[in-house]
Amino acid sequence: MLTQNETKILKFIKYTPVIIVAFFSIIITYIIFLDKNTQFKNDIVELRKTFLNENKNRINAEVNRIHNYIVYEKKNSEVHLKKLIKLKVQEAHKTMTHIYEKYKRSESKEQILERIKDALRDYRFNNGRGYFYIYEKTGKNIMLPPLPNMEGNDFWNHKDSKGSFILQDMVSLLKKENEPFYEWYWYKPNENKIQKKKIGIIKEFKPYNLFVGTGEYIEDYEEELKEKILHYIHNLKYSQNGYVFIVDYNGTYLSHIKKSYIGLNRITLKDSNNFMITKEIIKTAKNGFGFITYIGTIKPETKLPAKKTTFVKGFDSWNWAIGTGFYTDELEKQIAIKELHINKENKENIFNFLIISIFVILIFILLSFYISKVLEKQFLKYKKEVISYINANREKDSMLAQQSKMAAMGEMLQNIAHQWRQPLSSISMLSSGVKFKKEFGLLEDKELFKSMDDINTSTKYLSQTIEDFSDFFNPNKKIILFNLEKTINKALNLLEVQFKDKNIQIIQNIENIDIYGYENEFIQVIINICNNARDELLKLKIEEKLIIVDVLKKKDNVHILIKDNAGGIKKSIIDRIFEPYFTTKHKSQGTGIGLYMSREIIVKHMKGELTVRNDKFTFNKKEYEGALFELILNFKI
């Protein structure tokens, strides 16, 4: 017999689809007739707007990407330079040390210094710009390859253009650091009129109270960096007609898709509308960034002028204007095609919709009446089956949950026994000792108080152990927010003593993550998996027994990975380990419901996933293989 609600559902199924389809068919047909022309115009406007916005966003992103790349390279140029010259000075110092150690017993200081200078004088790097210099700490120059006529001179009181005593500063730095960096101003080779900023590094050569150093002019290194960046940009093409160009603030093109433009000053360049292209590009760059529209001189696809919208951004440190653009004639082609397509589509849609609406209404009328009759019969049949199935499942789940909890309780009682054994033994020994000394009159108050304190500490530990295990068996079925790191530690603490007795290491790599769920049931899952890993490890005769717990965040999910080095699960049974009552242990050791209930808890109660696979991994430079259980949970249930 159908209930009143079920009868209402059948009537809803019978009449609602017909009414909805008929109503919306009439409304939509009417709207299509009224809005046909308006929609056509709106589509064209939207197409134009979308095209412009998408292309503007695209060229904006491309210019910003190149700008960020240049900023990054410039920002890190000094870091890269420091690494390079540091490595070179270390190489020079090694060479000096090698020569000294080889000849120190057979040659004089002067002879050894000549050998060192011969080895280092002609050494060059950084495209021939880099060289080594050697000074005594008194300021006397020992080697200066660019100016050999200055060797032997005293530079102690030599100043750079900023008034710094270069040699005095270097010697002071060597007292504080082993390999200090230093910035100064020095005359460039063949450019003796102006001193340029230089960055260098020095390193002490203790046997002769010398130091060796090298340096590089910042502007030389940046020029090399500019060439590298321009080469990269010149070879960059992000679409059929998309390329990035660079113009300096003087109007010289440094990078362009057309090679003949590179190096040319085109400050007077203008389009057919007398728009001063290069001047406006530079003006926009100096103001920061912006869009400009003009007739481009060349479109790569056609090799002809075409209307272009360009985004420009300035890089003031190098006086560069960075730009790229898109050609708007492509929009007109798309609009023309879209106009034909929309016009044809609108006419066809109106006619087709009318035909389909009529047909669908008739079909729904027939189907709804037929389905309502069939459902009425099936409702009664399935209602009985569902009720029966639900009752059976509830009974089975209750029985399995109870068996799982009892199995866990057995494991926990063993753990309690392990954790109590040591403090009980301590209490017994302390009380026996007090009694013995009292009987023989050897007991002092100080010893009595200390023994009582130790006994009190042990009893507190026993009490805390009971409280920890009581928390686990607390029938808390509420969804709460709990911290995975603390909860997993709580679970592992319940197993700690037993695992230590078996020489099993537990390694944790856990991110600090909070999650909603059933905390005690989650603890039961962790314990079940770790106990299974323990049982498998105890079957093997290996020195290092490992259980590794990793917790990490991926997007909206948290992944808990528990793996061991017990060799893995046999392929023949790995697909069955989550079945109820399936076990590889003796009947007296296992029920076969631990992993089944673990999956039930994770999948049904916490809406997550629990899977297993065999995995190879490396720990402490050793390769292992074992089972890997993966729990995937969402941050909110």
C-alpha positions as a printed NumPy array, in Angstrom:
array([[  0.   ,   0.   ,   0.   ],
       [  1.379,   3.422,  -0.993],
       [  1.673,   6.145,   1.599],
       [  0.236,   9.61 ,   1.087],
       [  3.707,  11.031,   0.306],
       [  4.411,   8.299,  -2.246],
       [  1.071,   9.   ,  -3.961],
       [  2.008,  12.695,  -4.156],
       [  5.358,  11.785,  -5.711],
       [  3.629,   9.737,  -8.423],
       [  1.295,  12.606,  -9.254],
       [  4.232,  14.98 ,  -9.349],
       [  6.059,  12.68 , -11.796],
       [  2.932,  12.356, -13.943],
       [  1.977,  16.   , -14.393],
       [  4.981,  18.187, -13.603],
       [  7.134,  17.4  , -16.689],
       [  4.21 ,  18.098, -19.037],
       [  3.388,  21.415, -17.376],
       [  7.025,  22.532, -17.186],
       [  7.847,  21.632, -20.795],
       [  4.678,  23.255, -22.155],
       [  5.144,  26.409, -20.1  ],
       [  8.781,  26.937, -20.955],
       [  8.284,  26.039, -24.595],
       [  5.72 ,  28.804, -24.98 ],
       [  7.773,  31.355, -23.025],
       [ 11.049,  30.575, -24.799],
       [  9.469,  30.64 , -28.246],
       [  7.923,  34.021, -27.505],
       [ 11.24 ,  35.401, -26.185],
       [ 13.143,  34.132, -29.22 ],
       [ 10.767,  35.899, -31.585],
       [ 11.069,  39.19 , -29.668],
       [ 14.807,  39.094, -29.056],
       [ 16.079,  37.687, -32.337],
       [ 17.484,  40.954, -33.667],
       [ 18.551,  42.256, -30.265],
       [ 20.435,  39.058, -29.515],
       [ 22.162,  39.235, -32.858],
       [ 23.466,  42.735, -32.099],
       [ 24.429,  41.8  , -28.556],
       [ 26.392,  38.819, -29.829],
       [ 28.398,  41.039, -32.142],
       [ 29.052,  43.582, -29.374],
       [ 30.043,  40.81 , -26.996],
       [ 32.301,  39.235, -29.604],
       [ 34.082,  42.553, -30.163],
       [ 34.388,  43.161, -26.441],
       [ 35.598,  39.616, -25.745],
       [ 38.127,  39.728, -28.563],
       [ 39.569,  43.038, -27.394],
       [ 39.615,  42.053, -23.707],
       [ 41.12 ,  38.636, -24.317],
       [ 43.837,  40.009, -26.576],
       [ 44.546,  42.941, -24.283],
       [ 44.859,  40.569, -21.348],
       [ 47.075,  38.293, -23.407],
       [ 49.543,  40.996, -24.498],
       [ 49.445,  42.556, -21.027],
       [ 50.386,  39.18 , -19.518],
       [ 53.111,  38.598, -22.097],
       [ 54.75 ,  42.003, -21.544],
       [ 54.528,  41.602, -17.759],
       [ 56.085,  38.156, -18.041],
       [ 59.046,  39.568, -19.972],
       [ 59.259,  42.56 , -17.622],
       [ 59.314,  40.262, -14.577],
       [ 61.952,  38.115, -16.267],
       [ 64.174,  41.186, -16.856],
       [ 63.62 ,  42.425, -13.279],
       [ 64.517,  38.99 , -11.93 ],
       [ 67.665,  38.684, -14.049],
       [ 68.855,  42.178, -13.137],
       [ 68.071,  41.682,  -9.468],
       [ 70.031,  38.439,  -9.385],
       [ 72.867,  39.588, -11.666],
       [ 74.971,  40.723,  -8.712],
       [ 74.32 ,  37.424,  -6.895],
       [ 75.396,  35.447,  -9.965],
       [ 78.458,  37.672, -10.409],
       [ 79.476,  37.188,  -6.774],
       [ 79.176,  33.41 ,  -7.097],
       [ 81.295,  33.458, -10.247],
       [ 84.152,  35.613,  -8.936],
       [ 84.149,  33.763,  -5.613],
       [ 84.653,  30.484,  -7.46 ],
       [ 87.469,  32.024,  -9.528],
       [ 89.316,  33.393,  -6.473],
       [ 89.025,  30.016,  -4.773],
       [ 90.562,  28.403,  -7.86 ],
       [ 93.432,  30.943,  -7.853],
       [ 94.03 ,  30.357,  -4.133],
       [ 94.166,  26.592,  -4.695],
       [ 96.72 ,  27.123,  -7.454],
       [ 98.858,  29.323,  -5.164],
       [ 98.625,  26.787,  -2.333],
       [ 99.549,  23.931,  -4.649],
       [102.653,  25.749,  -5.952],
       [103.688,  26.76 ,  -2.415],
       [103.331,  23.218,  -1.002],
       [105.242,  21.765,  -3.926],
       [108.254,  24.124,  -3.797],
       [108.382,  25.475,  -0.234],
       [111.262,  23.19 ,   0.747],
       [113.298,  23.597,  -2.417],
       [112.881,  27.235,  -3.518],
       [112.943,  30.713,  -2.037],
       [109.916,  32.925,  -1.48 ],
       [110.827,  35.059,  -4.502],
       [111.08 ,  31.987,  -6.765],
       [107.762,  30.634,  -5.569],
       [106.074,  34.015,  -6.073],
       [107.383,  34.109,  -9.646],
       [105.89 ,  30.674, -10.263],
       [102.54 ,  31.839,  -8.82 ],
       [102.542,  34.973, -10.994],
       [103.442,  32.928, -14.086],
       [100.503,  30.601, -13.347],
       [ 97.931,  33.348, -12.751],
       [ 99.051,  36.348, -14.83 ],
       [ 97.519,  35.256, -18.14 ],
       [ 94.428,  33.571, -16.703],
       [ 91.273,  35.271, -17.991],
       [ 87.516,  34.739, -17.61 ],
       [ 84.226,  36.628, -18.195],
       [ 84.992,  36.913, -21.915],
       [ 88.565,  38.034, -21.218],
       [ 87.652,  40.83 , -18.784],
       [ 88.409,  39.002, -15.561],
       [ 91.923,  38.707, -14.116],
       [ 93.62 ,  38.17 , -10.727],
       [ 95.631,  40.673,  -8.689],
       [ 97.936,  40.005,  -5.695],
       [ 98.865,  42.446,  -2.909],
       [100.849,  42.306,   0.262],
       [ 98.876,  43.354,   3.335],
       [101.149,  46.396,   3.553],
       [ 99.678,  47.705,   0.298],
       [102.503,  46.678,  -2.021],
       [101.315,  45.32 ,  -5.36 ],
       [102.738,  41.93 ,  -6.349],
       [100.801,  41.283,  -9.56 ],
       [ 98.503,  43.54 , -11.644],
       [ 98.143,  42.05 , -15.182],
       [ 96.474,  45.093, -16.878],
       [ 99.179,  47.444, -15.534],
       [102.387,  45.385, -15.129],
       [104.431,  48.602, -14.901],
       [102.628,  49.344, -11.588],
       [103.749,  46.092,  -9.971],
       [105.902,  46.713,  -6.942],
       [104.24 ,  50.066,  -6.177],
       [102.714,  50.883,  -2.82 ],
       [ 98.918,  51.408,  -3.036],
       [ 98.286,  51.712,   0.718],
       [ 97.094,  55.306,   0.495],
       [ 95.431,  54.995,  -2.92 ],
       [ 91.842,  56.326,  -3.03 ],
       [ 89.051,  55.687,  -5.508],
       [ 86.764,  58.428,  -6.872],
       [ 84.557,  58.174,  -3.771],
       [ 87.489,  58.785,  -1.417],
       [ 87.748,  55.21 ,  -0.108],
       [ 91.197,  53.814,   0.809],
       [ 90.831,  50.615,  -1.192],
       [ 93.775,  48.585,   0.141],
       [ 93.191,  49.682,   3.732],
       [ 89.532,  48.662,   3.519],
       [ 90.46 ,  45.271,   2.05 ],
       [ 92.974,  44.486,   4.781],
       [ 90.414,  45.478,   7.444],
       [ 87.823,  43.162,   5.888],
       [ 90.287,  40.245,   5.89 ],
       [ 90.553,  40.566,   9.661],
       [ 86.81 ,  39.872,   9.959],
       [ 86.11 ,  37.481,   7.083],
       [ 88.002,  34.809,   5.173],
       [ 86.58 ,  35.695,   1.739],
       [ 85.057,  39.19 ,   1.931],
       [ 83.377,  40.976,  -0.971],
       [ 84.238,  44.635,  -1.602],
       [ 82.94 ,  47.407,  -3.877],
       [ 85.131,  50.225,  -5.166],
       [ 85.708,  52.439,  -8.19 ],
       [ 88.611,  51.777, -10.56 ],
       [ 89.81 ,  52.818, -14.003],
       [ 88.678,  50.479, -16.776],
       [ 91.415,  49.26 , -19.157],
       [ 91.706,  51.692, -22.119],
       [ 89.314,  54.093, -20.334],
       [ 91.565,  55.911, -17.879],
       [ 89.552,  59.098, -17.542],
       [ 86.565,  57.841, -15.504],
       [ 86.486,  55.361, -12.637],
       [ 83.654,  52.799, -12.836],
       [ 81.996,  50.814, -10.07 ],
       [ 83.53 ,  47.411,  -9.51 ],
       [ 82.64 ,  44.496,  -7.276],
       [ 85.312,  42.068,  -6.166],
       [ 86.38 ,  39.414,  -3.684],
       [ 89.676,  38.793,  -1.913],
       [ 91.18 ,  35.803,  -0.103],
       [ 94.166,  35.723,   2.219],
       [ 97.277,  33.678,   1.336],
       [ 98.712,  33.188,   4.826],
       [102.172,  31.693,   4.039],
       [103.405,  35.057,   2.645],
       [100.925,  37.449,   4.285],
       [ 99.396,  38.182,   0.861],
       [ 95.911,  38.23 ,  -0.542],
       [ 94.652,  37.404,  -4.001],
       [ 91.57 ,  38.952,  -5.521],
       [ 89.538,  39.63 ,  -8.614],
       [ 86.626,  41.811,  -9.622],
       [ 84.243,  42.786, -12.391],
       [ 82.813,  46.094, -13.549],
       [ 79.072,  46.091, -12.894],
       [ 78.268,  47.754, -16.201],
       [ 80.265,  45.142, -18.166],
       [ 78.396,  42.307, -16.503],
       [ 75.044,  44.03 , -17.084],
       [ 75.863,  44.577, -20.769],
       [ 76.496,  40.858, -21.08 ],
       [ 73.221,  40.201, -19.277],
       [ 71.362,  42.569, -21.637],
       [ 72.678,  40.654, -24.662],
       [ 71.486,  37.403, -23.143],
       [ 67.994,  38.831, -22.448],
       [ 67.665,  40.437, -25.906],
       [ 68.704,  37.163, -27.547],
       [ 65.989,  35.333, -25.598],
       [ 63.323,  37.927, -26.485],
       [ 64.306,  38.008, -30.161],
       [ 63.708,  34.254, -30.451],
       [ 60.386,  34.438, -28.563],
       [ 57.188,  34.153, -30.607],
       [ 54.036,  33.301, -28.666],
       [ 51.534,  33.133, -31.575],
       [ 51.437,  33.392, -35.371],
       [ 51.714,  37.199, -35.283],
       [ 52.8  ,  37.709, -31.683],
       [ 56.283,  38.948, -30.863],
       [ 57.871,  41.173, -28.223],
       [ 59.964,  44.212, -29.162],
       [ 62.355,  46.374, -27.105],
       [ 63.072,  50.06 , -27.769],
       [ 65.445,  52.195, -25.71 ],
       [ 64.356,  55.646, -24.607],
       [ 66.454,  57.182, -27.396],
       [ 64.36 ,  55.43 , -30.042],
       [ 66.798,  52.64 , -31.004],
       [ 65.199,  49.221, -31.531],
       [ 67.092,  46.592, -29.547],
       [ 64.836,  43.631, -30.384],
       [ 62.294,  43.188, -33.198],
       [ 60.903,  40.366, -35.287],
       [ 62.416,  42.051, -38.352],
       [ 66.184,  41.777, -37.919],
       [ 66.905,  44.794, -40.149],
       [ 65.198,  47.053, -37.558],
       [ 67.552,  45.996, -34.753],
       [ 70.091,  48.742, -34.019],
       [ 68.176,  51.364, -36.006],
       [ 67.028,  54.597, -34.406],
       [ 63.371,  55.024, -35.479],
       [ 62.397,  57.922, -33.235],
       [ 60.736,  59.673, -36.204],
       [ 58.673,  56.616, -37.217],
       [ 55.004,  57.424, -37.877],
       [ 52.061,  55.566, -39.411],
       [ 49.758,  56.568, -42.274],
       [ 47.741,  58.731, -39.853],
       [ 50.898,  60.641, -38.83 ],
       [ 50.856,  58.926, -35.442],
       [ 54.421,  59.081, -34.018],
       [ 54.737,  55.401, -33.162],
       [ 58.164,  55.238, -31.484],
       [ 57.738,  58.527, -29.601],
       [ 54.372,  57.39 , -28.185],
       [ 55.819,  54.018, -27.224],
       [ 58.633,  55.739, -25.286],
       [ 56.223,  58.262, -23.723],
       [ 53.897,  55.467, -22.523],
       [ 56.848,  53.475, -21.142],
       [ 58.176,  56.472, -19.206],
       [ 54.705,  56.924, -17.657],
       [ 54.791,  53.302, -16.478],
       [ 52.584,  51.297, -18.867],
       [ 49.582,  51.564, -21.152],
       [ 47.866,  50.681, -24.45 ],
       [ 48.297,  52.523, -27.748],
       [ 46.665,  51.908, -31.144],
       [ 48.23 ,  52.698, -34.52 ],
       [ 48.888,  51.302, -38.014],
       [ 51.72 ,  48.81 , -37.557],
       [ 54.521,  48.878, -40.12 ],
       [ 54.516,  45.131, -40.719],
       [ 52.258,  42.198, -39.899],
       [ 54.356,  38.991, -39.848],
       [ 51.659,  36.894, -41.521],
       [ 51.023,  39.24 , -44.507],
       [ 54.204,  41.368, -44.471],
       [ 51.897,  44.4  , -44.849],
       [ 50.857,  47.291, -42.567],
       [ 47.834,  46.579, -40.354],
       [ 45.965,  48.257, -37.495],
       [ 47.527,  47.24 , -34.19 ],
       [ 46.861,  47.633, -30.473],
       [ 50.047,  47.488, -28.402],
       [ 50.715,  47.239, -24.679],
       [ 53.921,  48.968, -23.518],
       [ 55.688,  48.868, -20.174],
       [ 58.843,  50.732, -19.152],
       [ 61.944,  49.349, -17.488],
       [ 63.543,  52.574, -16.245],
       [ 66.7  ,  50.984, -14.862],
       [ 67.897,  50.32 , -18.408],
       [ 65.714,  52.937, -20.2  ],
       [ 63.865,  50.195, -22.088],
       [ 60.333,  50.191, -23.461],
       [ 58.933,  46.634, -23.675],
       [ 55.955,  46.06 , -25.947],
       [ 53.83 ,  43.607, -27.871],
       [ 50.488,  43.854, -29.633],
       [ 47.733,  42.267, -31.703],
       [ 46.26 ,  43.149, -35.089],
       [ 42.6  ,  44.203, -34.992],
       [ 41.854,  43.213, -38.612],
       [ 41.553,  39.649, -37.302],
       [ 38.524,  40.838, -35.295],
       [ 36.687,  42.043, -38.406],
       [ 37.185,  38.67 , -40.072],
       [ 35.76 ,  36.899, -37.034],
       [ 32.79 ,  39.301, -36.856],
       [ 31.921,  38.765, -40.524],
       [ 31.944,  35.01 , -40.06 ],
       [ 30.008,  35.303, -36.815],
       [ 27.325,  37.487, -38.43 ],
       [ 26.572,  34.872, -41.063],
       [ 26.626,  32.091, -38.534],
       [ 24.371,  33.843, -35.975],
       [ 21.838,  34.967, -38.59 ],
       [ 21.48 ,  31.493, -39.999],
       [ 21.494,  29.873, -36.583],
       [ 18.731,  32.132, -35.209],
       [ 16.365,  31.309, -38.054],
       [ 17.011,  27.608, -37.756],
       [ 16.718,  27.638, -33.962],
       [ 13.289,  29.264, -33.945],
       [ 11.825,  26.785, -36.401],
       [ 13.493,  23.776, -34.84 ],
       [ 12.514,  24.808, -31.35 ],
       [  8.842,  25.028, -32.263],
       [  8.888,  21.552, -33.807],
       [ 10.862,  20.05 , -30.927],
       [  8.659,  21.684, -28.296],
       [  5.513,  20.181, -29.719],
       [  7.141,  16.791, -30.068],
       [  8.63 ,  16.849, -26.56 ],
       [  5.321,  17.832, -24.978],
       [  3.581,  14.857, -26.575],
       [  6.378,  12.478, -25.579],
       [  6.351,  13.696, -21.972],
       [  2.601,  13.301, -21.709],
       [  2.808,   9.656, -22.769],
       [  5.929,   8.89 , -20.748],
       [  4.779,  10.521, -17.552],
       [  1.527,   8.524, -17.473],
       [  3.311,   5.285, -18.285],
       [  6.131,   5.838, -15.776],
       [  3.727,   6.722, -12.981],
       [  1.932,   3.381, -13.419],
       [  5.179,   1.419, -13.483],
       [  6.563,   3.243, -10.46 ],
       [  3.416,   2.616,  -8.48 ],
       [  3.96 ,  -1.125,  -8.837],
       [  7.667,  -0.955,  -8.194],
       [  7.328,   1.268,  -5.121],
       [  5.555,  -1.452,  -3.179],
       [  8.019,  -4.132,  -4.257],
       [ 11.169,  -2.133,  -3.581],
       [  9.835,  -0.699,  -0.354],
       [  9.798,  -4.16 ,   1.211],
       [ 13.225,  -5.067,  -0.193],
       [ 14.843,  -1.801,   0.939],
       [ 13.498,  -2.102,   4.478],
       [ 14.735,  -5.688,   4.663],
       [ 18.137,  -4.773,   3.255],
       [ 18.556,  -1.81 ,   5.622],
       [ 17.744,  -3.93 ,   8.664],
       [ 20.186,  -6.645,   7.57 ],
       [ 22.953,  -4.141,   6.931],
       [ 22.426,  -2.415,  10.266],
       [ 22.699,  -5.728,  12.052],
       [ 25.839,  -6.73 ,  10.132],
       [ 27.533,  -3.33 ,  10.573],
       [ 26.752,  -3.327,  14.276],
       [ 28.226,  -6.804,  14.691],
       [ 31.358,  -5.946,  12.679],
       [ 31.863,  -2.668,  14.505],
       [ 31.602,  -4.448,  17.841],
       [ 34.033,  -7.163,  16.73 ],
       [ 36.463,  -4.512,  15.464],
       [ 36.242,  -2.582,  18.732],
       [ 36.782,  -5.762,  20.753],
       [ 39.816,  -6.648,  18.624],
       [ 41.168,  -3.125,  19.155],
       [ 40.456,  -3.479,  22.884],
       [ 42.544,  -6.654,  22.982],
       [ 45.415,  -4.825,  21.288],
       [ 45.04 ,  -1.894,  23.7  ],
       [ 45.053,  -4.162,  26.764],
       [ 48.35 ,  -5.61 ,  25.563],
       [ 49.695,  -2.065,  25.17 ],
       [ 48.51 ,  -1.157,  28.689],
       [ 50.361,  -4.192,  30.018],
       [ 53.527,  -3.126,  28.151],
       [ 53.319,   0.48 ,  29.383],
       [ 52.545,  -0.557,  32.993],
       [ 55.304,  -3.152,  33.298],
       [ 58.2  ,  -0.689,  33.812],
       [ 56.539,   1.693,  36.35 ],
       [ 55.088,  -1.256,  38.34 ],
       [ 58.536,  -2.8  ,  38.472],
       [ 59.965,   0.542,  39.682],
       [ 57.288,   0.829,  42.424],
       [ 58.007,  -2.726,  43.571],
       [ 61.755,  -2.163,  43.77 ],
       [ 61.407,   1.198,  45.574],
       [ 58.949,  -0.153,  48.182],
       [ 61.095,  -3.279,  48.799],
       [ 64.195,  -1.099,  49.206],
       [ 62.47 ,   1.161,  51.748],
       [ 61.226,  -1.826,  53.728],
       [ 64.657,  -3.495,  53.728],
       [ 66.496,  -0.383,  54.907],
       [ 63.849,   0.293,  57.589],
       [ 64.191,  -3.21 ,  59.   ],
       [ 67.955,  -2.788,  59.32 ],
       [ 67.777,   0.789,  60.564],
       [ 69.512,   2.144,  57.483],
       [ 66.66 ,   4.273,  56.165],
       [ 67.269,   8.01 ,  56.156],
       [ 64.541,  10.621,  55.769],
       [ 66.069,  11.971,  52.577],
       [ 66.031,   8.507,  50.946],
       [ 62.464,   7.89 ,  52.192],
       [ 61.177,  11.157,  50.675],
       [ 62.962,  10.525,  47.376],
       [ 61.55 ,   6.974,  47.147],
       [ 58.051,   8.266,  47.914],
       [ 58.431,  10.946,  45.185],
       [ 59.565,   8.314,  42.671],
       [ 56.624,   6.064,  43.561],
       [ 54.247,   9.04 ,  43.199],
       [ 55.725,   9.849,  39.753],
       [ 55.23 ,   6.229,  38.625],
       [ 51.619,   6.16 ,  39.837],
       [ 50.906,   9.402,  37.968],
       [ 52.305,   7.775,  34.819],
       [ 50.013,   4.743,  35.364],
       [ 47.042,   7.078,  35.857],
       [ 47.865,   9.033,  32.688],
       [ 48.15 ,   5.767,  30.748],
       [ 44.636,   4.764,  31.839],
       [ 43.334,   8.226,  30.881],
       [ 44.948,   8.013,  27.412],
       [ 43.444,   4.593,  26.733],
       [ 40.061,   5.727,  28.142],
       [ 40.034,   8.564,  25.596],
       [ 40.411,   5.989,  22.84 ],
       [ 37.436,   3.925,  24.064],
       [ 35.278,   6.993,  24.68 ],
       [ 32.134,   6.47 ,  22.489],
       [ 32.306,   9.956,  21.002],
       [ 30.275,   9.966,  17.77 ],
       [ 30.254,  13.71 ,  17.212],
       [ 31.967,  15.332,  14.262],
       [ 34.625,  17.616,  15.733],
       [ 37.528,  19.705,  14.48 ],
       [ 40.748,  17.933,  15.42 ],
       [ 44.436,  18.403,  14.587],
       [ 45.847,  15.541,  12.514],
       [ 49.35 ,  15.839,  13.969],
       [ 48.129,  15.658,  17.566],
       [ 45.606,  12.886,  16.851],
       [ 48.115,  10.701,  14.975],
       [ 50.622,  11.237,  17.792],
       [ 47.906,  10.199,  20.245],
       [ 47.352,   6.965,  18.282],
       [ 51.08 ,   6.25 ,  17.984],
       [ 51.628,   6.95 ,  21.701],
       [ 49.199,   4.113,  22.487],
       [ 51.475,   1.795,  20.504],
       [ 54.821,   3.326,  21.488],
       [ 56.033,   0.898,  24.167],
       [ 55.05 ,  -2.232,  22.279],
       [ 56.684,  -0.987,  19.068],
       [ 59.884,  -0.028,  20.917],
       [ 60.039,  -3.532,  22.443],
       [ 59.923,  -4.939,  18.906],
       [ 62.594,  -2.487,  17.651],
       [ 60.136,  -0.899,  15.215],
       [ 60.871,   2.724,  14.293],
       [ 58.   ,   5.098,  13.547],
       [ 59.051,   8.038,  11.359],
       [ 56.644,  10.97 ,  11.059],
       [ 56.484,  13.707,   8.422],
       [ 53.226,  15.439,   9.315],
       [ 51.961,  18.867,   8.23 ],
       [ 49.997,  20.914,  10.765],
       [ 46.433,  20.408,   9.445],
       [ 43.021,  20.648,  11.133],
       [ 40.136,  18.504,   9.838],
       [ 36.516,  17.735,  10.706],
       [ 35.608,  14.113,  11.502],
       [ 35.255,  11.394,  14.113],
       [ 38.529,  11.55 ,  16.05 ],
       [ 38.31 ,   8.253,  17.956],
       [ 37.259,   6.281,  14.885],
       [ 40.153,   7.879,  12.965],
       [ 42.536,   6.784,  15.769],
       [ 41.166,   3.24 ,  15.436],
       [ 42.007,   3.287,  11.691],
       [ 45.603,   4.446,  12.327],
       [ 46.058,   1.767,  15.009],
       [ 44.609,  -0.978,  12.765],
       [ 46.948,  -0.13 ,   9.877],
       [ 50.038,   0.24 ,  12.112],
       [ 49.286,  -3.056,  13.916],
       [ 48.998,  -4.866,  10.578],
       [ 52.361,  -3.367,   9.558],
       [ 53.848,  -4.48 ,  12.894],
       [ 52.629,  -8.067,  12.408],
       [ 54.19 ,  -8.233,   8.939],
       [ 57.499,  -6.734,  10.109],
       [ 57.764,  -9.27 ,  12.952],
       [ 57.617, -12.103,  10.388],
       [ 60.881, -10.863,   8.841],
       [ 64.438, -11.109,  10.122],
       [ 65.637,  -7.622,   9.216],
       [ 67.72 ,  -5.17 ,  11.258],
       [ 65.773,  -2.006,  10.456],
       [ 61.994,  -2.21 ,  10.853],
       [ 60.241,   0.934,   9.668],
       [ 56.753,   2.424,   9.681],
       [ 56.631,   5.845,   8.   ],
       [ 53.653,   8.2  ,   8.387],
       [ 53.425,  11.147,   5.949],
       [ 50.646,  13.757,   6.021],
       [ 50.44 ,  16.367,   3.286],
       [ 47.949,  18.775,   1.764],
       [ 46.923,  18.617,  -1.928],
       [ 44.37 ,  21.227,  -3.032],
       [ 41.221,  20.639,  -0.928],
       [ 42.251,  17.203,   0.351],
       [ 44.663,  15.857,   2.923],
       [ 46.612,  12.686,   2.093],
       [ 47.768,  10.374,   4.917],
       [ 50.385,   7.849,   3.734],
       [ 51.371,   4.927,   5.991],
       [ 54.065,   2.64 ,   4.628],
       [ 56.37 ,  -0.073,   5.954],
       [ 59.397,  -2.008,   4.733],
       [ 57.902,  -5.484,   5.211],
       [ 58.238,  -6.384,   1.523],
       [ 54.687,  -5.598,   0.414],
       [ 51.45 ,  -7.545,  -0.005],
       [ 51.227, -10.509,  -2.353],
       [ 49.554,  -9.668,  -5.66 ],
       [ 47.203, -12.608,  -5.228],
       [ 45.588, -11.139,  -2.084],
       [ 46.127,  -7.346,  -2.292],
       [ 42.659,  -6.851,  -3.844],
       [ 40.983,  -8.786,  -1.006],
       [ 42.486,  -7.321,   2.163],
       [ 39.52 ,  -4.979,   2.726],
       [ 36.988,  -7.826,   2.58 ],
       [ 35.294,  -8.723,   5.889],
       [ 36.742, -11.777,   7.645],
       [ 39.655, -12.027,   5.19 ],
       [ 42.933, -12.542,   7.074],
       [ 46.38 , -14.031,   6.492],
       [ 46.863, -14.649,  10.234],
       [ 45.984, -17.688,  12.292],
       [ 42.405, -17.645,  13.606],
       [ 43.739, -17.144,  17.129],
       [ 45.612, -13.981,  16.037],
       [ 43.23 , -12.153,  13.728],
       [ 39.549, -11.708,  12.921],
       [ 39.904, -10.257,   9.429],
       [ 37.695,  -7.26 ,  10.158],
       [ 40.271,  -4.609,  11.135],
       [ 40.972,  -3.315,   7.606],
       [ 37.34 ,  -3.82 ,   6.563],
       [ 36.132,  -1.615,   9.399],
       [ 38.926,   0.884,   8.69 ],
       [ 37.649,   1.342,   5.157],
       [ 34.047,   1.548,   6.426],
       [ 35.074,   4.345,   8.836],
       [ 37.012,   6.325,   6.216],
       [ 34.605,   5.844,   3.282],
       [ 31.16 ,   5.83 ,   4.934],
       [ 31.672,   7.837,   8.11 ],
       [ 34.307,  10.37 ,   6.991],
       [ 33.432,  10.497,   3.239],
       [ 37.022,   9.772,   2.212],
       [ 39.074,   7.113,   0.448],
       [ 41.31 ,   4.286,   1.714],
       [ 43.498,   2.422,  -0.778],
       [ 46.568,   0.187,  -0.653],
       [ 49.418,  -0.547,  -3.034],
       [ 52.972,  -1.826,  -2.904],
       [ 55.629,   0.855,  -3.07 ],
       [ 59.397,   1.203,  -3.272],
       [ 61.054,   4.005,  -1.32 ],
       [ 64.468,   5.159,  -0.072],
       [ 65.261,   5.871,   3.594],
       [ 68.735,   6.68 ,   4.955],
       [ 70.191,   5.964,   1.487],
       [ 68.723,   2.432,   1.518],
       [ 65.984,   1.189,  -0.791],
       [ 63.004,  -0.645,   0.703],
       [ 59.727,  -2.118,  -0.468],
       [ 56.51 ,  -2.466,   1.458],
       [ 52.789,  -1.8  ,   1.63 ],
       [ 51.527,   1.783,   1.269],
       [ 48.106,   2.658,   2.713],
       [ 46.75 ,   6.013,   1.486],
       [ 43.888,   7.834,   3.243],
       [ 42.365,  10.783,   1.387],
       [ 40.058,  13.078,   3.372],
       [ 38.396,  16.377,   2.565],
       [ 38.965,  19.29 ,   4.949],
       [ 35.23 ,  19.414,   5.647],
       [ 32.788,  16.52 ,   5.722]])
